[in-house]
């Protein structure tokens, strides 16, 4: 069992998830990657140094996976929550047509964040250190009617993170949000848009560098004084 701190990346994908993993790895953390399938894990692990990968779907209960990671690494010090809020090829319904069922489905992306905090926060508070970083959409801070229920769940996650940030002040445990407005380079949605320009248009001017976002996230976590950062390319 190592004494190095551990960062968990929930929603490990080729865009921001891997950029977060690389940044925390470079800062001396051992990294646990969590995604719904193991298909990409070998490539991810080949790139990272001290890392392991786990299969887990946050919407189907993530507690057991977190227990496994904590047992393997001796604890969890930082959790990045960045699973996709929607499937890349599935467009949301406009706010004027949103249904209760659509809102319930969208909110199922927020509930696991609460589960993660409930699982990890007691240990962090006991140690007097730790942190949570949540990735959400720009519709949390800017009205975007076309995103419908997704805008509602993004706002809910942001408000949860801000409220946590306020409550945890002075405890040594951090909580903050990364508000994403744009196409994350190398990410799945970015790749889909680039591959179907006739449908989605040119991605130029609408992209964000995930390495730059991860760098800001690290500074937020290290300083512990900022509740959120907004990245807007739209």
C-alpha positions in Angstrom: 0.0 0.0 0.0 1.5 3.3 -1.1 1.5 6.6 0.8 0.9 8.7 -2.3 -2.5 10.4 -2.5 -5.1 9.0 -4.8 -7.3 10.8 -7.4 -10.4 9.1 -8.8 -11.6 10.1 -12.3 -15.3 9.2 -12.6 -16.2 9.2 -16.3 -12.7 8.6 -17.7 -12.8 9.5 -21.4 -10.4 10.6 -24.0 -11.1 14.3 -23.5 -11.3 16.0 -20.1 -11.2 12.8 -18.1 -7.8 11.8 -19.3 -6.5 15.4 -19.0 -7.5 15.4 -15.4 -5.8 12.0 -14.9 -2.6 13.2 -16.5 -2.5 16.4 -14.5 -3.0 14.7 -11.1 -0.6 12.0 -12.1 2.0 14.7 -12.9 1.4 16.2 -9.5 2.3 13.0 -7.7 -1.1 11.3 -7.4 -1.8 7.7 -8.2 -4.9 7.6 -10.4 -8.0 5.4 -10.5 -9.9 5.6 -13.7 -13.6 4.7 -13.8 -15.7 4.3 -16.9 -18.6 2.2 -18.0 -16.6 -0.2 -20.2 -13.0 -1.5 -20.2 -12.5 -1.1 -23.9 -10.2 2.0 -23.7 -8.5 1.1 -20.4 -5.4 -0.5 -21.9 -4.6 2.6 -23.9 -5.2 4.9 -21.0 -3.1 2.9 -18.6 -0.2 2.7 -21.1 -0.1 6.5 -21.1 -0.3 7.0 -17.3 2.3 5.9 -14.8 0.9 4.9 -11.4 -2.7 4.1 -12.4 -5.4 1.4 -12.5 -8.7 1.2 -14.2 -12.1 0.1 -13.0 -15.4 -0.6 -14.7 -18.3 1.2 -13.1 -21.5 3.1 -14.1 -22.3 5.9 -11.7 -26.0 5.6 -12.5 -26.1 2.0 -11.3 -24.5 2.7 -7.9 -20.8 3.5 -7.6 -20.3 2.8 -3.9 -18.9 -0.7 -4.4 -16.4 0.5 -7.0 -15.3 3.3 -4.6 -14.8 0.7 -1.9 -12.6 -1.4 -4.2 -10.5 1.6 -5.1 -10.1 2.7 -1.5 -9.0 -0.8 -0.5 -6.6 -1.0 -3.4 -5.0 2.4 -2.9 -5.4 2.9 0.8 -8.0 5.7 0.5 -9.3 8.3 -1.9 -8.1 11.9 -1.6 -9.7 13.6 -4.6 -12.7 12.7 -6.8 -13.3 14.2 -10.2 -17.0 13.8 -11.2 -17.3 14.0 -15.0 -19.5 11.3 -16.5 -21.4 12.3 -19.6 -24.7 13.9 -18.9 -26.2 12.7 -22.2 -25.2 10.2 -24.9 -23.2 12.0 -27.6 -25.7 11.2 -30.4 -28.8 12.0 -28.4 -30.1 15.6 -28.6 -32.1 17.0 -25.6 -35.6 18.3 -26.0 -36.3 22.1 -25.9 -37.4 23.5 -22.5 -40.9 24.2 -23.9 -41.4 20.5 -24.6 -39.7 19.0 -21.6 -41.6 16.4 -19.6 -41.4 15.2 -16.0 -39.9 12.0 -17.2 -37.2 13.8 -19.1 -36.3 15.8 -16.0 -36.2 12.7 -13.9 -33.8 11.1 -16.3 -31.6 14.2 -16.5 -31.4 14.4 -12.7 -30.2 10.8 -12.6 -26.9 12.3 -13.6 -26.8 14.5 -10.4 -27.8 11.8 -7.8 -24.5 9.8 -8.2 -22.5 13.0 -7.4 -24.4 13.1 -4.1 -23.6 9.4 -3.6 -19.9 10.0 -4.2 -19.7 12.8 -1.7 -21.7 10.8 0.9 -19.3 8.0 0.5 -16.0 9.9 0.6 -16.6 13.1 2.6 -16.6 11.5 6.1 -13.1 10.1 5.6 -11.8 13.4 4.1 -13.2 15.4 7.0 -11.6 13.0 9.4 -8.2 13.4 7.7 -8.7 17.2 7.3 -7.9 17.1 3.6 -9.4 16.1 0.2 -11.5 17.5 -2.5 -14.3 17.1 -5.2 -14.3 18.6 -8.7 -17.5 18.5 -10.6 -17.8 19.1 -14.4 -21.0 20.5 -15.7 -22.4 22.5 -18.6 -22.6 26.2 -19.4 -26.4 26.0 -19.2 -26.0 26.0 -15.4 -25.1 29.7 -15.6 -26.5 30.9 -19.0 -30.1 30.3 -20.2 -29.9 27.8 -23.0 -33.6 26.7 -23.8 -32.6 24.2 -26.4 -30.9 22.0 -23.7 -34.2 21.5 -21.8 -33.9 19.1 -18.9 -30.1 19.0 -19.3 -30.0 22.7 -18.3 -32.0 21.9 -15.2 -29.6 19.1 -14.1 -26.6 21.2 -14.9 -27.9 24.0 -12.6 -28.7 21.5 -9.9 -25.1 20.0 -9.9 -23.6 23.5 -9.9 -25.7 24.7 -7.0 -24.9 21.5 -5.1 -21.2 22.0 -5.6 -21.3 25.7 -4.6 -23.3 24.9 -1.5 -20.7 22.2 -0.6 -17.9 24.7 -1.2 -19.5 27.1 1.2 -20.1 24.5 3.9 -16.7 22.9 3.7 -14.8 26.2 4.1 -12.1 25.9 6.7 -12.2 22.1 6.9 -9.4 21.3 4.5 -11.8 19.7 2.1 -12.5 21.4 -1.2 -15.5 21.4 -3.6 -15.6 23.2 -6.9 -17.2 23.2 -10.4 -15.8 23.3 -13.9 -18.5 24.9 -16.0 -17.9 23.8 -19.6 -19.2 25.7 -22.6 -17.8 24.2 -25.8 -16.5 21.1 -27.4 -13.8 19.4 -25.5 -10.9 18.6 -27.9 -10.3 14.8 -28.2 -13.6 14.1 -26.5 -16.3 11.8 -27.9 -18.7 14.7 -28.7 -15.9 16.6 -30.4 -15.0 13.6 -32.5 -18.7 13.1 -33.5 -19.1 16.8 -34.5 -15.9 16.8 -36.5 -16.9 13.6 -38.3 -20.3 15.0 -39.2 -19.7 18.6 -40.2 -22.6 18.5 -42.6 -24.9 17.9 -39.7 -23.3 20.0 -36.9 -21.3 22.6 -38.8 -17.6 23.6 -38.4 -16.3 23.1 -34.8 -13.8 26.0 -35.3 -14.0 28.6 -32.5 -16.1 26.3 -30.3 -13.5 24.1 -28.9 -11.8 23.9 -25.5 -8.4 22.5 -24.6 -8.9 19.9 -21.9 -5.3 20.1 -20.7 -5.8 23.8 -20.0 -9.0 23.1 -18.1 -7.3 20.4 -16.1 -4.5 22.9 -15.2 -7.1 25.4 -13.9 -8.8 22.6 -12.0 -5.5 21.7 -10.3 -5.0 25.3 -9.3 -8.6 25.5 -7.9 -8.1 22.4 -5.9 -4.6 23.5 -4.6 -5.7 27.0 -3.6 -9.1 25.9 -2.3 -10.6 29.4 -2.5 -12.6 29.4 -5.8 -16.0 27.8 -6.1 -16.0 27.5 -9.9 -14.4 28.4 -13.2 -16.3 29.0 -16.4 -14.8 27.9 -19.7 -16.9 29.5 -22.5 -16.2 29.0 -26.2 -19.8 29.4 -27.3 
